[in-house]
Protein backbone atom coordinates (compact mmCIF):
# COMPACT_ATOMS: atom_id res chain seq x y z
CA UNK A 1 0.00 0.00 0.00
CA UNK A 2 1.09 3.53 -0.79
CA UNK A 3 -0.47 6.84 0.13
CA UNK A 4 -0.55 10.10 -1.77
CA UNK A 5 -1.86 13.50 -0.68
CA UNK A 6 -3.59 15.48 -3.42
CA UNK A 7 -4.76 19.07 -2.95
CA UNK A 8 -6.25 21.63 -5.28
CA UNK A 9 -5.78 25.32 -4.51
CA UNK A 10 -7.27 26.20 -1.11
CA UNK A 11 -10.57 28.04 -0.82
CA UNK A 12 -8.86 31.02 0.82
CA UNK A 13 -6.65 31.54 -2.27
CA UNK A 14 -9.71 31.44 -4.52
CA UNK A 15 -11.49 34.06 -2.42
CA UNK A 16 -8.40 36.29 -2.47
CA UNK A 17 -8.21 35.98 -6.26
CA UNK A 18 -11.89 36.91 -6.63
CA UNK A 19 -11.26 39.92 -4.39
CA UNK A 20 -8.34 40.93 -6.60
CA UNK A 21 -5.71 40.35 -3.87
CA UNK A 22 -3.90 37.75 -6.00
CA UNK A 23 -3.98 36.37 -9.52
CA UNK A 24 -5.52 33.13 -10.65
CA UNK A 25 -2.15 31.96 -12.02
CA UNK A 26 -1.10 30.24 -8.77
CA UNK A 27 -4.57 28.72 -8.37
CA UNK A 28 -4.41 27.30 -11.89
CA UNK A 29 -0.92 25.92 -11.21
CA UNK A 30 -2.02 24.11 -8.03
CA UNK A 31 -5.23 22.85 -9.64
CA UNK A 32 -3.24 21.49 -12.60
CA UNK A 33 -0.86 19.63 -10.27
CA UNK A 34 -3.87 18.01 -8.57
CA UNK A 35 -5.55 17.25 -11.91
CA UNK A 36 -2.36 15.57 -13.18
CA UNK A 37 -2.08 13.48 -9.99
CA UNK A 38 -5.70 12.30 -10.25
CA UNK A 39 -5.26 11.55 -13.97
CA UNK A 40 -2.12 9.51 -13.24
CA UNK A 41 -4.03 7.46 -10.65
CA UNK A 42 -6.87 6.93 -13.13
CA UNK A 43 -4.37 5.67 -15.72
CA UNK A 44 -2.64 3.42 -13.15
CA UNK A 45 -5.95 1.67 -12.39
CA UNK A 46 -6.94 1.52 -16.06
CA UNK A 47 -3.66 -0.09 -17.12
CA UNK A 48 -3.49 -2.48 -14.17
CA UNK A 49 -0.42 -0.88 -12.56
CA UNK A 50 -2.55 -0.66 -9.41
CA UNK A 51 -5.69 -2.60 -8.49
CA UNK A 52 -7.62 0.15 -6.74
CA UNK A 53 -7.44 3.42 -4.86
CA UNK A 54 -9.66 4.84 -2.16
CA UNK A 55 -10.07 7.96 -0.07
CA UNK A 56 -12.35 9.00 2.77
CA UNK A 57 -14.40 12.17 2.93
CA UNK A 58 -14.51 14.16 6.16
CA UNK A 59 -16.56 12.51 8.91
CA UNK A 60 -19.85 13.97 10.05
CA UNK A 61 -21.90 13.42 13.21
CA UNK A 62 -25.66 13.21 12.88
CA UNK A 63 -28.07 14.87 15.31
CA UNK A 64 -28.48 11.48 16.97
CA UNK A 65 -24.71 11.34 17.55
CA UNK A 66 -23.87 8.67 14.97
CA UNK A 67 -20.53 9.24 13.26
CA UNK A 68 -20.27 8.47 9.54
CA UNK A 69 -18.17 9.26 6.49
CA UNK A 70 -18.13 8.46 2.80
CA UNK A 71 -15.45 6.25 1.30
CA UNK A 72 -14.81 6.46 -2.44
CA UNK A 73 -13.18 3.53 -4.25
CA UNK A 74 -11.90 3.49 -7.85
CA UNK A 75 -11.48 0.05 -9.47
CA UNK A 76 -11.72 -1.52 -12.90
CA UNK A 77 -15.39 -2.01 -13.72
CA UNK A 78 -16.98 -5.45 -13.77
CA UNK A 79 -20.17 -3.93 -15.21
CA UNK A 80 -18.81 -2.22 -18.32
CA UNK A 81 -15.90 -3.07 -20.60
CA UNK A 82 -13.07 -0.51 -20.79
CA UNK A 83 -14.46 1.48 -17.87
CA UNK A 84 -13.50 2.16 -14.28
CA UNK A 85 -15.99 2.13 -11.44
CA UNK A 86 -16.17 4.79 -8.76
CA UNK A 87 -18.04 3.37 -5.79
CA UNK A 88 -19.37 5.45 -2.92
CA UNK A 89 -19.80 3.67 0.42
CA UNK A 90 -21.15 5.26 3.58
CA UNK A 91 -19.41 4.01 6.71
CA UNK A 92 -21.97 4.51 9.47
CA UNK A 93 -21.12 3.38 12.99
CA UNK A 94 -18.41 1.19 11.44
CA UNK A 95 -20.82 -0.57 9.06
CA UNK A 96 -20.34 -0.18 5.27
CA UNK A 97 -23.47 0.80 3.33
CA UNK A 98 -23.11 0.89 -0.49
CA UNK A 99 -24.56 4.15 -1.81
CA UNK A 100 -23.79 4.33 -5.52
CA UNK A 101 -21.40 3.45 -8.28
CA UNK A 102 -20.51 5.30 -11.41
CA UNK A 103 -19.02 3.76 -14.56
CA UNK A 104 -16.31 6.09 -15.86
CA UNK A 105 -14.68 5.96 -19.28
CA UNK A 106 -12.71 9.22 -19.37
CA UNK A 107 -10.19 10.71 -16.90
CA UNK A 108 -11.96 14.11 -16.95
CA UNK A 109 -15.20 12.43 -15.91
CA UNK A 110 -13.34 10.99 -12.89
CA UNK A 111 -11.55 14.25 -12.04
CA UNK A 112 -14.93 16.02 -11.75
CA UNK A 113 -15.81 13.59 -8.94
CA UNK A 114 -12.65 14.19 -6.88
CA UNK A 115 -12.46 16.32 -3.73
CA UNK A 116 -10.37 19.45 -3.19
CA UNK A 117 -8.12 17.61 -0.75
CA UNK A 118 -7.64 13.89 -0.16
CA UNK A 119 -5.28 11.35 1.32
CA UNK A 120 -5.42 8.61 -1.31
CA UNK A 121 -4.60 4.99 -0.46
CA UNK A 122 -3.17 3.07 -3.41
CA UNK A 123 -3.25 -0.73 -3.72
GIZI-V393251 format. One record per residue. OMEGA is omega in radians with two decimals (999 if undefined). Layout:
# GIZI-V393251
((OMEGA) (OMEGA))
This chain:
# GIZI-V393251
((3.03) (3.01) (3.11) (3.05) (3.13) (3.14) (2.96) (3.11) (-3.12) (-3.13) (-3.11) (3.11) (-3.14) (3.12) (3.13) (3.12) (3.10) (3.13) (3.13) (-3.13) (3.08) (3.13) (3.10) (-3.09) (-3.13) (3.09) (3.11) (3.14) (3.14) (3.11) (3.12) (3.07) (3.12) (3.14) (3.13) (3.13) (3.11) (3.13) (3.11) (3.10) (3.07) (-3.13) (3.14) (3.08) (-3.11) (-3.08) (3.14) (3.07) (3.04) (-3.13) (-3.14) (3.01) (3.00) (3.03) (-3.14) (3.01) (-3.13) (3.12) (3.06) (3.09) (-3.12) (3.11) (3.13) (3.08) (-3.14) (3.14) (3.09) (3.02) (3.08) (3.06) (3.11) (-3.08) (3.07) (3.13) (2.97) (-3.06) (2.98) (-3.10) (-3.04) (3.11) (3.08) (3.11) (2.98) (-3.13) (3.05) (-3.09) (3.08) (-3.12) (3.05) (3.06) (-3.05) (-3.08) (3.11) (-3.12) (3.10) (3.10) (3.11) (-3.11) (-3.08) (2.92) (-3.06) (3.09) (-3.02) (-3.13) (-3.12) (3.12) (-3.12) (3.08) (3.10) (-3.08) (3.10) (-3.09) (-3.05) (-3.13) (3.09) (-3.12) (3.12) (2.92) (-3.02) (3.11) (-3.00) (3.13) (999))
